[in-house]
């Protein structure tokens, strides 16, 4: 997912907490927003929402952002003095630098309980996730050489991270710091949360300003999938009193409900397109190609996962069936061909 760089910026919540957006380049051409919340209601409390990937450019941008807060905004802040670190979900562009905070600061680290094992038992998770990914790619119809290439890309981008300890595992409705509210919104990631600070909502990768957050099927990662994602969108849409949404990529969102409606409509249009594509039997590779064209490198995996999430949603509802069921029954892990079922 490529993303543009939103500028360093200052926001304020209804109760006067200061919020700073610090853009960091987590991977080449990939920009994340890290947020620093400074709250003086109960003495100055500092909370960092996400930390970037931990790669050299990401680290440089984060520390440089703190320098800019001192220079341009007159804040007396240091990275080493951050008190709380909230990881919104277990994608490495959001959490990869968290080990530094444990080694060099006294910050307490928080993440939702469904993503906790990724940080605590990272090496174990990569081994198991790689095997689930292999099954998914085999069933998709991807040729063996391309499967091996994508599996290697998946592992290589995460090899630098080592497991860390956590101070607290979060659940839906929990409060932390001066009363910030945790909203669990699974779909994009099992432990994805939005964090509410007064009338400001940090939406991380749940709601973005311009692109639609990436979807992957629950067949690869439990508590992901389009069903949960759409339900989580509606949950956030119903939240009262949100004036401003601050996402993990791209610029701020002033009309959160309108943006959620647009994202939901986009997915429903894509579901209809998948049904059209499957008027005759199609493999997931063929469905992905029809939706997104030919893709190379890691974007090919993202396209397959996105297509897979929509196919899974339709298959669970009986709108898609398996055209080669005898072959699937007879072989250990064959390519699955999907076709549109006739309306009952």
C-alpha positions in Angstrom: 0.0 0.0 0.0 1.7 3.2 -1.2 0.8 6.3 0.7 1.5 10.0 0.5 3.2 12.1 3.2 0.8 14.3 5.3 2.7 17.2 6.8 3.8 17.5 10.4 0.7 19.1 12.1 -0.8 20.1 15.4 -4.4 19.3 16.5 -6.3 19.8 19.7 -9.0 17.8 21.4 -12.1 19.2 22.9 -10.5 19.1 26.4 -7.3 20.8 25.2 -5.0 17.8 24.8 -2.4 18.6 22.1 -1.9 16.1 19.3 1.0 16.1 16.9 1.1 14.2 13.7 4.7 13.0 12.8 5.0 11.5 9.3 7.6 8.7 9.0 8.8 6.7 6.0 8.4 3.2 7.3 9.4 1.5 4.0 10.6 3.1 0.7 7.7 5.2 -0.5 5.4 4.1 2.3 4.5 6.8 4.9 2.9 6.2 8.3 1.5 8.8 10.7 2.8 8.5 14.3 0.9 10.6 16.8 2.1 12.2 20.0 -0.6 13.1 22.5 0.3 15.6 25.3 -2.3 15.9 27.9 -2.0 18.3 30.9 -5.3 17.5 32.6 -3.6 15.3 35.2 0.0 16.6 35.0 1.7 16.4 31.6 1.1 12.8 30.2 2.6 11.8 26.9 1.2 9.0 24.8 2.7 7.9 21.5 0.2 6.2 19.1 2.3 3.7 17.0 6.1 4.0 16.5 7.0 3.2 12.9 8.8 0.3 11.4 12.2 0.6 13.1 14.1 0.7 9.8 16.7 3.5 9.5 14.7 6.1 7.7 11.6 5.5 9.9 13.8 6.0 13.0 15.4 9.1 11.6 12.0 10.6 10.7 10.5 9.9 14.2 13.4 11.4 16.1 13.5 14.3 13.7 9.8 14.9 14.3 10.4 15.3 18.0 13.2 17.8 17.2 10.7 19.7 15.0 8.2 19.8 17.9 10.7 21.5 20.1 11.9 23.9 17.4 8.7 24.9 15.7 6.0 24.3 18.4 8.0 25.0 21.6 7.2 21.7 23.1 9.6 20.4 25.7 9.4 16.8 24.6 12.0 14.0 24.1 11.4 10.6 22.6 13.1 9.0 25.6 10.6 10.6 28.0 7.4 9.2 26.4 5.3 7.5 29.1 2.8 5.4 27.1 3.1 3.6 23.7 -0.1 2.4 22.2 0.3 0.1 19.2 -2.9 0.2 17.1 -2.3 -3.2 15.4 0.3 -5.8 14.6 1.5 -4.7 11.2 5.2 -4.1 11.3 5.1 -0.5 9.8 3.2 0.4 13.0 5.1 -1.5 15.7 8.6 -2.4 14.4 10.4 0.2 16.6 8.7 -0.8 19.8 11.7 -2.7 21.1 13.8 0.4 21.2 11.2 2.0 23.5 11.5 -0.9 25.9 15.3 -0.9 25.8 15.8 2.9 26.1 12.8 4.4 27.8 10.4 3.7 30.7 7.4 3.7 28.5 4.5 1.3 29.0 3.5 -0.6 25.9 -0.1 -1.5 25.1 -1.7 -3.6 22.3 -5.0 -5.5 21.9 -4.9 -9.0 23.2 -5.6 -10.6 19.8 -2.4 -9.0 18.4 -0.3 -9.5 21.6 1.2 -12.8 20.5 2.6 -11.2 17.3 4.8 -8.9 19.5 5.4 -11.4 22.3 6.1 -14.5 20.1 7.0 -13.0 16.8 9.2 -15.8 15.6 6.6 -18.4 16.3 3.9 -16.3 14.5 6.0 -15.9 11.3 6.5 -19.7 11.1 2.9 -20.5 11.4 1.6 -17.6 9.3 4.0 -18.6 6.5 2.5 -22.1 6.4 -1.1 -20.7 6.2 0.0 -18.4 3.5 1.5 -21.3 1.5 -1.8 -23.2 1.6 -3.7 -20.0 0.5 -1.3 -19.5 -2.5 -1.4 -23.1 -3.5 -5.2 -23.0 -3.6 -5.2 -19.7 -5.5 -3.6 -21.2 -8.6 -0.3 -19.3 -8.4 2.5 -21.1 -10.1 5.2 -22.6 -7.8 8.0 -20.2 -8.6 5.8 -17.2 -7.9 4.6 -18.8 -4.7 8.2 -19.3 -3.4 9.0 -15.7 -4.4 6.0 -14.2 -2.5 6.7 -16.4 0.6 10.3 -15.2 0.7 9.2 -11.6 0.4 6.7 -12.1 3.3 9.4 -13.5 5.6 12.2 -11.2 4.5 10.4 -8.0 5.3 10.0 -9.0 9.0 13.3 -10.7 9.8 14.8 -7.8 11.7 12.1 -7.7 14.5 12.6 -9.6 17.8 9.9 -10.5 20.3 9.2 -8.0 23.1 7.3 -8.0 26.4 4.1 -6.1 26.9 2.8 -4.1 29.8 -0.9 -4.5 29.1 -3.2 -6.3 26.7 -6.1 -4.2 25.7 -9.8 -5.2 25.3 -12.7 -3.4 23.8 -14.0 -0.6 26.0 -10.8 -0.4 28.1 -9.5 3.0 29.2 -5.9 4.0 29.5 -4.0 7.1 30.5 -6.3 10.0 31.4 -9.4 8.0 30.2 -8.7 7.3 26.5 -11.2 4.7 25.2 -10.2 1.6 23.2 -12.5 0.5 20.4 -11.7 -3.0 19.1 -12.4 -3.1 15.3 -11.2 -6.4 13.9 -11.0 -7.0 10.1 -7.9 -5.3 8.7 -6.0 -6.9 11.6 -7.2 -9.2 14.4 -6.3 -6.7 17.2 -6.9 -3.5 15.3 -8.1 -0.7 17.6 -9.3 2.8 17.3 -8.3 5.0 20.2 -10.7 7.8 21.3 -9.3 10.9 23.0 -12.2 13.1 23.7 -13.7 14.1 20.3 -10.7 12.9 18.3 -10.5 9.3 17.1 -7.2 7.7 16.0 -8.4 5.3 13.3 -5.1 3.7 12.4 -5.6 1.5 9.3 -9.3 1.0 10.0 -10.5 4.1 8.2 -8.2 6.0 5.8 -8.9 9.3 4.0 -8.5 8.3 0.4 -7.6 4.6 -0.2 -9.5 1.6 1.2 -7.6 -0.3 3.9 -6.2 -3.6 2.7 -8.3 -6.7 3.4 -7.1 -10.3 3.7 -9.2 -13.5 4.3 -9.8 -15.1 7.7 -8.4 -18.3 6.0 -4.9 -16.8 6.4 -5.4 -14.9 9.7 -8.3 -15.5 12.1 -10.3 -12.4 13.1 -9.6 -10.8 9.7 -11.9 -10.9 6.7 -14.4 -8.6 5.1 -17.4 -9.7 7.3 -15.7 -8.5 10.5 -14.3 -5.4 8.7 -17.7 -4.2 7.5 -19.2 -4.8 11.0 -16.4 -2.8 12.6 -16.9 0.0 10.1 -20.5 0.3 11.2 -19.5 0.2 14.9 -17.3 3.2 14.4 -19.9 4.9 12.3 -22.3 4.9 15.2 -19.8 6.5 17.7 -21.2 9.8 18.9 -19.3 13.0 19.3 -16.4 12.4 17.0 -15.2 15.7 15.4 -12.0 14.6 13.9 -10.4 11.3 12.7 -6.6 10.9 12.5 -5.6 7.8 10.4 -2.4 5.9 10.3 -1.7 7.0 6.7 -2.8 10.0 4.7 -4.4 13.2 5.9 -7.0 13.8 8.6 -10.7 13.0 8.1 -13.3 15.6 8.9 -16.4 13.7 7.9 -15.9 10.2 9.4 -19.4 8.9 8.7 -19.2 10.0 5.1 -15.8 8.4 4.6 -17.1 5.1 6.2 -20.1 5.1 3.8 -17.8 5.5 0.8 -15.5 2.6 1.9 -18.5 0.3 2.5 -20.0 1.2 -0.9 -16.6 0.5 -2.5 -16.5 -3.0 -1.1 -20.1 -3.8 -2.1 -19.3 -2.7 -5.6 -16.3 -5.0 -5.6 -18.4 -7.9 -4.4 -20.7 -7.4 -7.3 -17.7 -7.3 -9.7 -16.5 -10.6 -8.3 -19.8 -12.2 -9.0 -19.7 -11.0 -12.5 -16.2 -12.4 -13.0 -17.3 -15.7 -11.7 -20.0 -16.2 -14.2 -17.7 -19.1 -15.4 -15.3 -21.0 -13.1 -12.3 -18.9 -12.0 -9.3 -19.5 -9.8 -8.4 -16.8 -7.3 -5.4 -15.8 -9.5 -7.8 -15.2 -12.4 -10.2 -13.2 -10.2 -7.4 -11.1 -8.8 -6.1 -10.4 -12.3 -9.6 -9.4 -13.5 -9.9 -7.0 -10.6 -6.5 -5.5 -10.4 -4.6 -6.4 -13.6 -1.2 -8.0 -13.6 0.8 -7.2 -10.5 4.4 -7.7 -9.6 6.4 -8.1 -6.4 4.7 -7.8 -3.1 1.7 -6.0 -4.6 0.8 -9.3 -6.2 0.3 -10.8 -2.8 -1.7 -7.8 -1.6 -4.0 -8.2 -4.7 -4.5 -11.9 -4.1 -5.3 -11.3 -0.4 -7.8 -8.5 -1.3 -9.5 -10.7 -3.9 -9.5 -13.6 -1.5 -11.2 -11.6 1.2 -14.1 -10.8 -1.2 -14.3 -14.3 -2.5 -14.4 -15.7 1.1 -17.2 -13.3 2.0 -19.3 -14.4 -1.0 -18.5 -18.1 -0.5 -19.6 -18.0 3.1 -23.0 -16.6 2.0 -23.5 -19.2 -0.7 -23.2 -16.7 -3.5 -20.1 -18.5 -4.8 -19.6 -22.3 -5.1 -16.8 -24.6 -5.9 -16.9 -25.7 -9.6 -14.3 -28.5 -9.2 -15.5 -30.1 -6.0 -14.6 -33.7 -7.1 -11.0 -32.6 -7.7 -10.9 -30.7 -4.3 -12.3 -33.8 -2.5 -9.7 -36.2 -4.2 -6.5 -34.1 -3.9 -4.6 -32.8 -0.8 -4.6 -29.1 -1.8 -5.6 -28.4 -5.4 -6.4 -25.1 -7.0 -10.0 -24.1 -6.2 -12.3 -22.9 -9.0 -15.2 -20.6 -8.0 -18.4 -20.0 -9.8 -21.4 -17.9 -9.2 -24.4 -19.9 -7.9 -27.8 -19.4 -9.5 -30.1 -17.4 -7.2 -32.4 -19.7 -5.2 
